[in-house]
């Protein structure tokens, strides 16, 4: 069994256990607040509602399909494991939105399992001590972005849990015993299959574990795990390719990561995408990791102050992280985690869509660990350079380490206690109404749609899977999300809206608020609908407006577009 770095008599470490317990309890209380505050905003992220739609399809025996779309195409974009897990909840409680609390609570549970298991992994592989593990776990669980993300029914956190399991098992195989064909390699392959069937990024984890086993000379275990992995995954890949639906470009956003990415690179160019992703990553990663860093008033800084903090300061933090990764990468025994972070980071950089901060959360405790390694390496170099007196230097580094740990824990806790669960509003510029009014407007709109339309009617709107879950009406989103639109920020135009109305067979157009494109999608949809109405009188006839006029339903006269 893996031996932990805990003392032989843990009851002597009362402070450690009490600190961990208090941190977990505080994080749990804040997470519950986030859970209940997020319920009215379910579906605004779009992907979360898509996962639930496919889970509903699985639970009701419709197959793995996006049944909210007019053509109910096979769900060939998202791997199947997470929707299948959600479908178990749907089978137990099939009434929506009564089952929404359970669906979102799953993410909270997975988040805590991930944070604690990541700490155990770092501890069990003797990378950190008990106190360091407590600080890393606490900084993760109390991170404001982490806590705010927990209620969203997304596959990231299940993927993160499975990632820790794969890394730990591969490291155990690589570090212990002779190279042989054994059950451990089979279990590793099965875990890799589950990870790859949870998120497409799991393929990078497979490459990581395989590379580590090769570095450690475990060629038999590597060969067996590869054979089992390919044997189990091949039928899924065959099904996926066989069921890729033909259709217009906007349908690719629902059905294919690979083809959508290739089209984006073709339309926008690799250089443009690389520059945009590197620019986003330079600030976005650090602003997720470091507490309170977003509180700096960047707009109020002088050019010199801005350069010192945002350019030079951020660059120094990146160099510390790179140094920590390098420290582990050159060690054959420790290199696996560094390899994984590099491969995962490369996948983030080549992804042509927005660099979303949720992608950072699945490696958050590992980023904290590599910062710890980087600062420790820096401390060692300073000691060699200046050769200070050992005792004085030891006291100084201990004091700095203590302050740094307190900053991570209390800085994260301060931000989360104040703001975690304070989700953005649908219409932040409407100061005359509250978030509750916004939610009531959506409920009133869905009630009108249920009462005044039939299940044969098709809608174009922003939150199409949510519309289906709430009303049973099929829909497509108003933005086709072709890759070039991300870079040009031209999500909806009169021409693209006209094409969607025609190709989807829409009977109605719903102008509903959306977080998409930092609210640009809703603004551009509103503007495009107005332009179409002006250029083609009679195409769009308003038939309903919500009480506070946040949402408007238009009847589409297909004689103008067919």
N, C-alpha and C positions, 0 to 999 in steps of 0.2 A: 504493500500500500504506500501511497505518497505520504511522506512525512512532512508535517508542517513545522514552521519556524516558531511555533508558540512555546512558551516555557513549559517545563515538565509539570509544574504545579500552577495551573492557570488561576487558581483562586488568589494567588499573590498579585495578579494583575487586575485587581478590582477596578482601578481607574480606567484601564483600557476597555474592559467590557462595559462599564457604565457609560463611557464616552460613546462607544458604538451603539449601545442601546438608546441613549438619548438622541443621537443623530438620526437613527432609523425612525424613532417615534415622531420626531419633529418633521422629518421628510414625509412620513405617512400622513400626518395631519394636513400638511400643505397639499399633498397629492390628492387627498379626499376633497379638499376645496376646489382644486383644479378639475377633478372629475365632475362635480356637480355644476360648476360654472361652465364647463364645456358642452354639456348636454344640448343647450339651445343652438349651439354653433356646429353641431354635427353635420357633415356634408359640405361645409363651406370650403374644405380643402380639396374636394372632388374625389381624390383617390380613396379616402376613407370610406365614402359611400359606395364606391365601385367594389371595394372588397366585400362590403356587406351585401351588395346585390348578388355577387357571385356566390357568396355563402348561402343566401336565400335559394338560389338556383340549385345548389347541391343538396340542400336540406329538403327541397320539395321534389327532387327527382328529375329536374330539368337538365341535368348534366352540368358540365363546367362551362357555363355560358354567361355572357353579359345580357341578361334578359331585359334590361332597361332600354336597350337599343332597339330600333324598329326591326332590324333583321336578327336580333338575338344571336349574334355571332359567338363562336367559341372564344373563351378567354385565353388566348394564346400569348398574351403579353405578361400577365402576372403569374408566377409559379403557384402551384395549387395548394401547398400545405397550409398556409395561413387561412385562406378562405375555408378550407376543410375544417380547421379548428373552430373558426367562427360558426360554421354550419352546425356543429355539435350544440352550441348554445342556442342557435335558432330552432333546432329540433325540440329542445326542452321548452323553450318559450318562443313560439312563432309569431306572437303579436308585436308588430312595430307601431309606435315607438316604445311600447312597454318593455321590450327586451333591450333597449338601447343602453340602459345602465349596466347590465351584465356584459354587453359587448365591449363597452368602454372600460369596465373594471378589469377585464382581461389584460389590457395594456398596462395598467397600474401594477398588477401582480407580476407581469413579465419584466417590467422595469426594475422592480426591487430584486427579483431573482437575478437579473443580469448584474446589477451593481454589486450585490453580495458575492455572487459566484466569480466575478472578475477579481474581487479582492482575495477570495480564497485561492484562485488560480495563481495570482502573483505571490501569495504567501506559500502555497504548496510547492511551487517550483523554486522557492528560496530566492526570489528576487527582492523581496522586501521583508521587513520585520513587522511584528504585529501592530505597532504604533503607526508606521508608515502606511500599512494596508488600511488602517482605520481612517487616516486622513484622506487617502485616495478614494475610498468608498464614500466617505462623508461628502467630499467635494463633488462627487458624481451625483449622489442621491439628492443633494441640496442645490444642484445647479438649476438656475431658473428656467433655462431652455429645456433641460431634461424633464423637470417636473411638469412644465406646461405641455410637453408633447405626450406624456404618458397616456392621457385618455383617448388619444386618436387611434381608432382601429386600423393600424398600419402594421405591415409585416416586419418593420425594422427591429423591434425589440425581441421578437421570437428569433429572428436571425442572429441577434447579438448573443442570446442565451446559447444557441446551438454553436455559434462561433467559439465561445469559451470552452464548450465541451470538446470540440474538435481539436483546438489548440492544446488543451491539457492532455488529451489522450495521445495525440501525435508526439508530444514532448515526452510522455511516459514511455512510449515505444522507442523513441530515439535515444533516451538516456539509459534505459535499463535492459539487461539481458542480451543474449545473443540474437543475431539476425536469423529469423525463421518465419515459416508460414504458420501463423497462429491466429486464434480467434480475435485478438486485439486488433489486428489489421482489418479483419472483416467488420468489426464494430466501428472502426474509424471510417471505413468506406460507407457504411450505412449512415453514420452521422453526417458525412459529407453530402450524401444524397439528400438527406433531410434539409441541410443548409441550402443546397443548390435549388431545391424545390420550394424554398421559402423566399429567397431573393436571388436574382440572377447574379448578384455580386458574390454569391457563394462559390462560383467557379474560381474566383481569385483565391479563396481559402483553400480549395483543392490544390491549386498550384503551390500555395505556401506550404502546406503539409507535405506534399510530394517532394518539394525542394529540400525541406528540412530532413526528411528521412534519407534522401540521397546524400546530403552533406554528412549525416551521421553514419553512413555506410549500411543502412538497413534496406538493402536492395530487395530482399525477398518480401519483406513486409510491404515495401513500396509497390512491387509488382502485383502482389495479391490485392492490395487496396485499389489499385488502378483497374484491375480486371473486374472486381466486384462492382466498383463505381460505374464503369462503362456498361456492364451487363444490366444493372438496375436502371440507369438513366436512359439507355438507348430507346426503350419503348416510349418513354415520355417525349424524347426529342422527335421520334417518328410521328407520334400523334400531333405534336405541336406543328411540325412542318406540313403534315397532311391536312391540317384544318386551318391553315392561314387563309383567311377569306379574301378574295379579290374585292376591290372596291376603290373608291376615290381616295385622294391623299389624306383627307381629314380622318378617315377610318383607321389609318396606320397608328395614330396616337393611342387608340384603344387596343390594338392587336399585336404590335411588333416593336420591341425596343430596337432590334438590330436594323430593320429596314428604315425605321424613323431616324435613327442616328446616321445611317449612311446617306439618306436624303439630305439631312441637315449639313453634313460635311460637304456634300456635293454642291448645295446651294450657297453655303456661307464661306466655305474654305477652311482648311485646317488651321492656318495661321491666325485667322480672326477668332476662331473658337478657342485656340490655345491661349491667346492674349487675354480674352475675356475671362476664361476660367482661372488663369493664374492671378489676374487682378482681383477677382472675387475671393479666391482662397487666401490671399495675402492678409486680408482683414477679417473675413468671415470666420475662419477657424479660430483665430485668437479671441475674437469677441464672444465665441461660445465658451471657450476654455476658461478665460480669466475673469473672475468676479469683478464687478464694478467698472470694468474698462469701458463699457458703453456709456457710463455716466460722465465721461470727459466731454466738456463743451467744445467739440472740435470746431464748430462754426465761429465761436468767439475767440479762437486762438489767433495770434499773429502768425504770419508766414513762417517765422523762425521757430516759434513754439510748435506749430503744426508739424514742421519738418522733424523736430527733435522727438516728438511723441509718436506721431503716426507713421513716420518713415523710419527714422533711426531706431526708435524704441521698439517698434514692431519687428524690424529687421533683427535686432538683438535677440528678441524672444524666439524668432524662427531659428537663429543660429544655435541657441541653447537646445532647442528641440532636436535639431539635426545632429548636434553633438551627442545627445543622449541616445538617439537611434544608432549612430555610428558606433558608440561604445558597445552596444549589444550585438550589432551586426558582425563585428569582427571576431566574435566569440562563437565557435561552432556549437557550443552547448546552449547558448542563450539566443541564438540568432533568429529563431523562428518568429517570435513576436515582432521583431524589427522588420523581418521580411514581409510579414502580413501587413503591417502598417504601410510599408512602401508600395506594395502591390495594390492595396485598397486605395491609397492616396493617388496612385497613377490612374486607377479606374475613375476616381472622382474628377480628375483633371481632363480626361478624354471624353467624359460624358458631356454632350453638347447642350443639354438643357441648363436651367438655372442651377447654381450650386446652393442647394437648400441646406439650412443648418441642421436639419434632422439627420443628414448623412454623416455628420460629425459625431452625433450622440452615440452611435454604436461602437465607437472607438475611444470615447471620452476617458474612461479610467486608464486606458493604455497611453493616451496622450499625457495625462498627469504623471504616469509612471516614467515616461521618457523625459519629461521635464525634471523629475527627481534625479534621474541618471545624468542628465546634462548638467544640472547645477552641482552635482557631486563631482563630476569630471572637472568642471571649472574650479571648484574648491581645491581639488588635488593639484591642478596646474598652478594655482596661486601659491599654494604651499611650497611647491618645488621652486617657483620663481623667486619668492622673497625669503624663503627659509625662515619663517617666523619661529619664535619659541613655541614648542609643541603644546605646552599646557595652555598658554594664553590663546593660541590659535584654536585649540579644541573648544575652549569656552566660547570664543567668538562664533565659530561655525555652529555650535549647539544653539546659541542664542538666535542666530539668523534662521536656522532651521525651525525653531519653535515659532518665531514670528511669522515665517512663511506658512507653516501649517495652520496657525490661527487665522491668517489672512484668507487662506483657501476656505476654511470651514465657516468662519463668521462672515466673511465677505459674501459667500454664496448664500448663507442663511439670511443675511440682511436683505439681499435683493429678493429672495424668494418669499420671505415673510411679507414684504411690502407689496410685491407685484405679481408673484406666480399665480396664475389663474385669472389675471386681469386680461382677458383676451380682447383683441381689437374688435371694434364695432363694424357692422356691415356698412354703415354710412357715417363715417366719422365727422363729416362736414355738416350733418344735420344736427345742430345743437339744440333744436327745439323739441327733439324727441329723445327717448332713452333706449338703451339696449333692449329692455323689455318690450317697448313699443315695436321695435324692429322685429322681434320674434313673433309678436302677436300679428303683425302684418303678414309675415310668411305663413302662419297658421291659417289666417283668414283667406289668403290666396289659395292655399291648397284645399281648403274646405269648398271654396267656390268651384275650383276645377273638378273636384269629385262630384259635386252636385249638378254641374252644367255641361259636362263633356262626357264622352263615352270612352270605353277602353280601346276603341279603334282609332281614336284621335292621337296624333303625334305632335310633339312640341319641339321647338328649338328654344333653348334657355341656357343659362350658365351652369346651374346645378342639376344636371339631368338625372344622375342616379338617385339623388335625394328626392326629386320630383316623383320618380317611379316608386320609391319606397313609401312616400307619403300619400300618393294618389292612385298608383297603379297605372299611370299613363306613361307610355314609352316616349323617349326624347333623345335628342343629341345636343351636345354643347354648341354654343353659338360661335366659339372660336375653334377652328380646325387644328390649332396648335402645331402647324407645320413648323419645322425647326427654325427656319429663317425668321419667323415672327418673334421668337424669343429675343433674337439679337437686334431686330429692327423695331421692336415694341409696337408693331402694327398688328394687334391681335384680331380685331374685327373691323372690316371695311364694308361699305355698302355692297360692293361686288361680291365679297366672300360670304356675306350674309344672304344675298340673293341666291348664290350657288347652294348654300346649305339648305335653304328653304325648299329649293327645287329638288335636290338630290335626296333629301330625307323624306320627302312626301309630307311635310309638316302641314298641319291644320291650324296650328296656333303658334304664336311667338310670345314668349314670356320674358319680360325685362325684370330680372331678379338680381339683387346685389350679389357680388362675388369678391372674394379676396384675390382672385386670379390676376396676375400681372400687377400686383400692388394696386388693386382697384381699377387699373386701366381697362380691363376687359369689360367691366360694367359700363364705364364711361363711354368707351368706344361702341359698345352695343347700343346704348341709348342714342348716341349721335348717328350711328349707321341706320337705325330704325327711322329716325327723323328724316334723314336724307332720302331713304327709300320711299317713305310716305309722300315726300314732296315731289319726287321725280315720277312716282307711279301712283297717283291718287286712286284709292280704292283697293290697293294691294293689302294694306294693313288697316283694319277697323278696330278701334279700341272697344273692348266689351266688358272690361273690368279694371278697376283701380283699387288697390288696397286702401284701408282707412287713412293711412298717412302718406299715401301715394309713393310708397317705396317700390311697389311692384305693380306692373301693368300687363294685362293680357290683351293680345291683339288676335283677331280672327284673320286668317290668311285666305285671300281669294286667289286660288291657284290658277285662275284664268289669266292672271297677269304674269305668271312665271313658267307655266308649262308650255 
